[in-house]
Amino acid sequence: MNFLMMLAISLSFFNIHASNQKTMDWDAIDIPTRDTLSLIANDNYREALESIDKIEKSDLPITIADCLRAALYYRITEEYRTRDFETDFDKAIKRSVDALSKEDKNKEKDPKYKAKRLQFLGSAYGYRGMYRVFTGLWGSAFLDGKRGYDALLDSFDLDNDLIDNKAGIGTYLYWRSAKAGFVKYLLFWGDRKQEGIADLKLAIEKGKIVKLWAMGGLLRIYMEEKKGTLSLELVDKILAIVPNDTGTMRKKAFVLEKMGQKQEAIKVYEQILPLVKSKDNIKLNGKALNTANVQIDTIYNILRLNKEIKGDVDKTSYKIEVEKLKKKITPSHFDIESYVEEIKGF
């Protein structure tokens, strides 16, 4: 469970007054950051990397390109069920944390500059924590969660116009409360889930760059709390903005299944399949994206649900497709091989 889904980056406008009273244009950072995150959410990975490369070449005062690369590679690892880009994630997140952890004493005489750097540092810790949750490294994930939470709080204290920070702060508050052990929860933390939800809603309402990602974080919470109707309402709002967001579509199918609407869930998986197929073999920094794993995962869910409701999808054609795809399976945190074996019995 990703308790750090939305550690934030914000869109805001500042005047940074250094000794020469030069005005810093934060818009030059924030607008491409917002646009890149939207491209990632909509599975437009090649366009997102092109945007990141432009950001890196633009000589911005804060190093943000690797933070965005890490966000992209994490999403591919989770949503496309492949570990092919994990090394790329590891390198990008290390460079990002290393760079953003360093203070620039000359620039940070102005607290607003420091607030901005800490904002991106909190985001970088967040992506690393999300990755560690996904791979089962819970202890180090919680440590990164606390680091990110502290960085975002410090950033917000320096400049409380950074409302988008509330997305990351709220996400941590909720999942820290939801997943804490009983004694620690009772004695040292308390129930701050509602406070976390309120922070996320504030980021959605008033945030300027992470609204979309804050909505994704709130969706995970609604799913955790089994609020099916609210989940589906939020899914529709997200997909109205990023209609090719296969991760959100997958969550929609999951919620529909849990609500007993299995035929509707199958339809969503059938919509996902051509979208992920369309990404097969696209080149990302010279490396081809292999979508075999996620195609098999999606077909597995279609046939599994079809078997449960005794539906009439064309099982033969799906099975033939899986036989071809299994030759392209790559390492994954999901047991794709077991899905292939189960599909044979459907």
Residue pairs with C-beta under 8 A, 6 or more apart in sequence:
1 133
1 175
1 179
1 220
1 224
2 130
2 133
2 134
2 175
2 220
3 129
3 133
3 141
3 145
3 171
3 172
3 174
3 175
3 176
3 178
3 179
4 126
4 127
4 129
4 130
4 133
4 141
4 144
4 145
4 148
4 168
4 171
4 172
4 175
5 130
5 171
5 213
5 216
5 217
5 220
6 126
6 167
6 168
6 170
6 171
6 200
6 203
6 210
6 213
6 214
6 216
6 217
7 122
7 123
7 125
7 126
7 127
7 129
7 148
7 152
7 167
7 168
7 171
7 172
8 119
8 122
8 123
8 126
8 152
8 164
8 165
8 166
8 167
8 168
8 169
8 203
8 207
8 209
8 210
8 213
8 214
9 30
9 33
9 37
9 64
9 67
9 119
9 120
9 123
9 164
9 209
9 210
10 30
10 119
10 162
10 163
10 164
10 165
10 207
10 208
10 209
10 210
11 27
11 30
11 31
11 33
11 34
11 164
11 207
11 208
11 209
12 26
12 30
12 159
12 161
12 162
12 163
12 164
12 208
13 26
13 27
14 24
14 26
14 112
14 116
14 159
14 161
15 23
15 24
15 112
16 22
16 23
16 24
16 26
16 110
16 112
16 113
17 23
17 110
18 106
18 107
18 109
18 110
19 109
24 61
24 113
26 116
28 58
28 60
29 55
29 60
29 61
29 62
29 64
29 116
30 208
30 209
32 51
32 54
32 55
32 58
33 55
33 64
33 68
33 209
34 208
34 209
35 51
36 48
36 51
36 52
36 55
36 68
37 68
37 71
37 209
37 210
37 212
37 213
38 212
38 241
38 242
39 45
39 47
39 48
39 51
40 48
40 68
40 71
40 72
40 75
41 212
41 213
41 216
41 242
41 245
41 247
42 242
42 243
42 244
42 245
43 79
43 244
43 245
43 246
43 275
43 279
44 244
45 72
45 76
45 279
45 282
45 284
45 289
46 282
46 283
46 284
48 68
48 72
49 69
49 72
49 284
49 285
52 65
52 68
52 69
52 72
53 65
55 64
55 65
55 68
56 65
61 107
61 113
62 100
62 116
62 117
62 120
63 96
63 99
63 100
63 120
64 96
64 120
66 92
66 93
66 95
66 96
66 99
66 124
67 92
67 93
67 96
67 100
67 120
67 123
67 124
67 127
69 88
69 92
69 96
70 89
70 92
70 93
70 96
70 124
70 127
70 128
71 127
73 85
73 86
73 88
73 89
73 92
74 89
74 127
74 130
74 131
74 134
75 247
76 82
76 85
76 284
76 289
77 83
77 85
77 86
77 89
77 131
77 134
77 333
78 134
78 247
79 246
79 247
79 250
79 294
80 276
80 279
80 289
80 291
80 293
80 294
81 293
81 294
81 297
81 332
81 333
81 334
81 336
82 289
82 290
82 293
82 294
82 330
82 331
82 332
83 330
83 331
83 332
83 333
84 287
84 289
84 290
84 330
84 331
85 284
85 287
88 285
88 287
89 131
93 124
93 127
93 128
93 131
96 120
96 124
97 121
97 124
97 125
97 128
100 117
100 120
100 121
100 124
101 121
103 114
103 117
104 113
104 117
107 113
107 114
108 114
108 117
111 158
111 159
112 158
112 159
114 155
114 158
115 154
115 155
115 156
115 158
115 159
115 162
116 155
116 159
118 151
118 152
118 154
118 155
118 158
119 151
119 152
119 155
119 162
119 164
119 165
121 148
121 151
122 147
122 148
122 149
122 150
122 151
122 152
122 155
122 165
122 168
123 148
123 168
124 148
125 144
125 145
125 147
125 148
125 151
126 144
126 145
126 148
126 168
126 171
128 144
129 141
129 142
129 143
129 144
129 145
129 148
130 141
132 138
132 140
132 141
132 144
133 141
134 333
135 333
142 176
145 172
145 175
145 176
146 172
148 168
148 172
149 168
149 169
149 172
149 173
149 176
152 165
152 168
152 169
153 165
153 169
155 162
155 165
156 162
156 165
156 166
156 169
163 202
163 203
163 206
163 207
163 208
164 203
164 207
164 208
164 209
164 210
164 214
165 203
166 199
166 200
166 202
166 203
166 207
167 199
167 200
167 203
167 204
167 207
167 210
167 213
167 214
167 217
169 196
169 199
170 195
170 196
170 197
170 198
170 199
170 200
170 202
170 203
170 214
170 217
171 196
171 200
171 217
172 196
173 192
173 193
173 195
173 196
173 199
174 192
174 193
174 196
174 197
174 200
174 221
175 196
176 189
176 192
177 185
177 189
177 190
177 191
177 192
177 193
177 196
178 193
178 224
180 189
185 191
196 221
197 218
197 221
200 214
200 217
200 218
200 221
201 218
203 210
203 211
203 214
204 211
204 214
204 215
204 218
207 214
212 238
212 241
212 242
215 234
215 237
215 238
216 238
216 247
216 248
218 234
219 231
219 234
219 235
219 238
219 248
219 251
220 251
222 230
222 231
222 234
223 231
223 251
223 254
223 255
226 258
228 255
228 258
228 259
231 251
231 255
232 252
232 255
232 256
235 248
235 249
235 251
235 252
235 255
238 245
238 248
239 245
239 248
239 249
239 252
242 248
244 275
246 272
246 275
246 276
249 268
249 271
249 272
249 275
250 268
250 269
250 272
252 268
253 265
253 266
253 268
253 269
253 272
253 301
254 265
256 262
256 264
256 265
256 268
257 265
257 305
262 305
262 308
262 309
263 305
263 309
263 311
265 301
265 305
266 302
266 305
266 306
266 311
266 313
269 298
269 301
269 302
269 305
270 302
272 298
273 295
273 298
273 299
273 302
276 291
276 294
276 295
276 298
277 291
277 295
279 289
279 291
280 289
280 290
280 291
280 292
280 295
281 288
281 289
281 290
282 288
282 289
283 289
290 328
290 330
292 325
292 326
292 328
292 329
292 330
293 329
293 330
293 332
293 334
293 336
295 321
295 325
296 322
296 325
296 326
296 329
296 336
296 339
296 340
296 343
297 334
297 336
297 339
299 318
299 321
299 322
299 343
300 339
300 342
300 343
302 313
302 318
303 313
303 315
303 318
303 343
303 346
304 342
304 346
305 311
306 312
306 313
306 315
306 346
307 346
315 346
318 343
319 343
319 344
319 346
322 340
322 343
326 337
326 340
329 336
329 337
329 340
